[in-house]
Amino acid sequence: MPAPILHLGATVLCTHAGQATPLSPFPRVLLSGQPAVTLTSPYAVAGCALTGTPAPPCATGQWLVGALRVTAGGAPVVTMSGSSVCVPTGTPMVPVVAQTRVIAT
């Protein structure tokens, strides 16, 4: 299913509303003037609001499924419809806002 590709400026949150930021976006492909994100880029999560449980809050995240047909530097790009996981909670990251001009399947 076609979906917008995520870039450095996209708003991505952990399930507990923590801000997730890609640590190594791909600088040779720009979307809306910002580097695209591929599956190889881990995310850092800041401000995870998971409280009231013995489990620690989300610290990092990783996309598991991205585009099937579009790559950047040999790695699939991340799309808004892809699946992800946060560590150590195991909950997904949620893309909220991304550029809308470039979509991938």
C-alpha angles and dihedrals in degrees: 000000000000115000137165116275116242120239136184093275096050117118109240123171135188115238089264093055098261116148113249119204127185112243098203115021118180105262098195094067116059127195115187086348094304131102118268120240122235132193090260093066116094119212128227115217119211127183100018107178097207104139138150094049133088089237116102118243124262111285106169138009138201132196112232102184127033138152117336097204106027123072137173116204090350095303125104115256119240117251132193090249095053124108126244144172135216122219129256097006099051092222121133129256115240121217108215106171130016139153112284104202098081122050131177139193 
